[in-house]
């Protein structure tokens, strides 16, 4: 239990993947297609992080002896949803409520886990600045008109996005930050940003097809270019949301000639530049993918506010 608690984000990724797999196979009718393959991504990432967690605990000789029993047990448990065909479908309202509560509980648990490795300023970086950035991202997508998130219980006052989805950005990035700072060897800021994006996508790729099927996210009807029944713009936007933010986050944190307060202010002040880079990256990627419908949504939004 000490090992699990010390490396909780590793098992958090594993648990989220298992939950999505079980839900898609046994609580949605008909079961979600492709989820068997997509759900392997969180498992693969969690096992990769597990290796580095074992490496932190042991020398090279002992790492394998520790890793393989843990990996075998985690994999066996992860695959249990494939071993039965029991169907217990849940109605959409119940599914949405369970997701909302789980996001809040996960956030609370990670908040407590932060006591194991964060100093005072790190709390501000993750549960302050990153939460603010998540609120901006989630509400920005809705305001642009790409999707909506109706029917949730708790919303940030005055904003269209529910609290659960804003907290979800922190939950995902917390795991990425833990892996980068506690498990992986030192990397440049750009590589750390890429790591944030890859870990985030490993969770999003199996999760969003489920959320879309259940109507948690309602996409603009014009979006016809899809992957796994989810508009392509979603996955492109996820990459460009996390990569620049993670890179700038660590570039600022590594400024040795700045005090902590000045670093936080610099990161927050960098939000317009980060968001601009993200938007340009999304537009460029959509253009390369030939996703004209998504580009037209952006054009429509900027026309409505008089910028085009």
N, C-alpha and C positions, 0 to 999 in steps of 0.2 A: 504493500500500500504506500509506503514511503516513496518508492520509485515512481509509482503512478502519479502521486500528488506532486512530486518534484518536477515531473515532466508532463503535467496535465495537458498542455496544448497538443502533444503528440496523440494522446488518447481522445482528446476532444475531436480532432479531425477524423479519427477512426470511428468514433461514436456517431458523429453527424452523418458520415457515409453509410454506416449500418442502418441508421434510422430512416434515411431516404430510401435505401434499398428495400427495407421491410415495408415501408409505407407504400411504395410504388408497386410491390408485388402482391400485397395482401389487403390493403385498405382502399385501393382505387379499382373501380370496375369500368372497363376491362383493365388488366394490368398494363403498366406503361411499357411501350416498346423501347428497346435499346438500353433499358436501365441496367440490365445485367452487365453490359460492357462499360457503360458510363460510370457505374458505381465502383469499378476497379480503380478509378483515379484516386479517390480519398484513401483507399487501402494502400495503394502504391506509395503515396506521399507519406502516410503515417508510418509505414514500414521503413521508408528511407530515413525519416526523422528518428525512428526507434534505433536504427543503427548508430546514428550519431549520439543519441542519448546513452546507449550502451558503451560507446567509445569514450564518452566523458567519464563513465564510472570505472572502466577497466583499462588495462593495457591492451596492446594489440592482440596478444595471445588469448586474453580472457574475453575479448569483445564477442567473438563468434560463439563461445560457450554460453554467454549470456543472451545474445541476440536470438539465436535460432529457436530455443524453447519459447521465448516471448512471441516471436514472429509466428511460430506454428500455432500457438494458442489463439492469438489475435485473428489469424486467417481463418482458423476453424470456426470460431464464433461468428466471424463476419459472414461466412458462407451459409450459416444456418437458415436464413430465409429461403434458400433454394431447396431445402430438404423437406418441405411440406407445401401442400397446396391449399391450406386453410384460408378462406376469404372472409374478412370481417370489415366490410365496407363502412366507412364513416361518412356522414353527410358533410357538405361543404362548410357549414357554419362551425361544426365541431372541429374539423380539420384546421380551419383558420384560427380558432381560439387556441388550439393546442400549439400551433406554430407560434402564436403571439406570446403565450406563456413561456414556451421553451426558450425563445429569444431573451426574454427578461431574466429567466433563471440562469441561462448560460452566462449572460452579462454579469449577474451577481456573483456567480461562482468564479469567473475569471477575475473579477474585481478583488475577491478575497485571495485568490491565488497570487495576485500581483504582490502580496506581502512577502512572498518567498524570494523575490528577485529584484523588485523595483525600488529605486530610491525616490525621494520626495518629488523631484522634478520629473522623473519618468512617469509618474502618475499623471502629471499635467500634460505631458506629451501624448500619452495614449488615451486617457479617459477624459481629457479636456480638448486638446487641439484636434486629435483624430476623430473624436465624436463630432465636433463642430464640422469637420470636413465631410464626414459621413452624412450629416444632416443636409449639407449643401448639395452633395452628389445626388442623394435620393430625391430630394425635392426638385432639383434641377431637371432631372429626367422627366418628371411629371409635368413641370411647367413648360418644358419644350414640346410636350404633347406626344412623346413616344409611347407612354403607358400611363395607367392609373392604378391606384391601389385602394379600391373601395371596400367597405364592409368591415373594417377592423374596429377594435374596441377602443384603443388608445391612440390618439394622434397628438403630435406636437402642436400646441395651440397656434392657430393662424396659418398652419402649413398643411399641404395636402398629403404628406407622407406619414404613415403610422410610425409610432415610436419604435416598434419592433424592427422594422427594416433599417432605421438609422442605427440602432444598436448593433445590428448584424454586421455592419462595416467594421465596427470596433472589434467584435468577436473574431472576425476573420483576420484582421490585421494584428490583433494581439498574438494570435498563433504564429503569424509570420515573423513578427518582431522577436518573439521568444526563440524561434528556430535560428534566426540570424544572430542574435546576441548571446544565446546560451549554448547552442549546439553546433552551428557551422563554424568553420575556420574564418578568419578575417577576410573580408571582401571589400572591393571599392564600392562607392555609393551606387553606381549604376547597376552593378551586379546585385546589390541588395534590393534595389527597386524591382529588378526583373524577378528576383526570388519572391517578393511580395505578390507580384502579378501571377506567377505560376502556382503558388500555394492557394491564392484566392480562386483562380480558375478551376483548380482541382476540386474545390467544393461547389462552385457555382455550376459547372457543367452538368453534374447529375441532379442538382437541386432545382434549377430553373425549369426543366421540363415538367417536374412535379408541380411546382408552384403555378406554372402556366395552365396545366390541365385542371387544377383546382380553382382557377380564377382568382388567385391572390394577386397576380399581375394581369391586367387587361391591356393588351397591346393595341395600338392603333390598327384599325382594320385594313389599312392600305399596305401594311408590311407583309409582303408575300415571300420574300427571300428568307428561308428559314433553315435552321439546322436542328434536328431532333425536335421539330415542331415549335421551336423558339426562334423569333426573329434574329437574324445574324447580327444585327446592331447590338444586341444585348451582350454577346460575348466579346465583340470588338470593344464596346464601351467598358466592360469590366477590365480588360487588359489595360486600356489607356487611363482608366481611373486609378489603378493601383501602381502601375509602373512609374509614372512621373512623380506621384506623391511619395512613394517609397524612396526613390532616388534623392529627391530634394530633402526629405525628412532626415535621411542619414548624412547627406552633404552638410546640412545645417548643424546636426548634432556633433559632427566631427570638427567644427570650427573651434580650435583650442584657444584662440585669442578672444573669444566672446564669453561673457558670463551666461549662465543658464537663462536668466530672464530675457536677456537680449536675444538669445537663440530662439526662444519661444515666439517673441515678437517678430523676429525675422521670418520664421516659418509661416506664421499667420499672415504676415505682410506679403509672403510669396504666393498666397492662394490665387490671386488673379493671374499670375504668370503660369502657375501649375494648371489651372483650369483652361487657360488659353492653349497651352501645349496639349492638354488632353483633347480639347475640342478639335484642334487641327489634326491630331493623330487619328481621331475617329473619322473625320471627314476624308482624310487621305486614304484610310483603310477601306471605307465604304466605297470610295471612288474606284479603287483597285478591284474591289469585290463586285462592282457593278450594281450596287444596291441603291438604285435611283429613288425608290420609295422613301427610304430613310432620309436621303438628302433633301427630298421635297418637304418632308416634315420640318427640317431645320430651316429651309427657305421660307416656309409658311410662317414659322414663328418669328423670324427676324423681320419679315415683311409686316407682321402685325404690330410690331413695336417701332416701326418706322426706320429700321436700319438697312432695309433693302428697297 
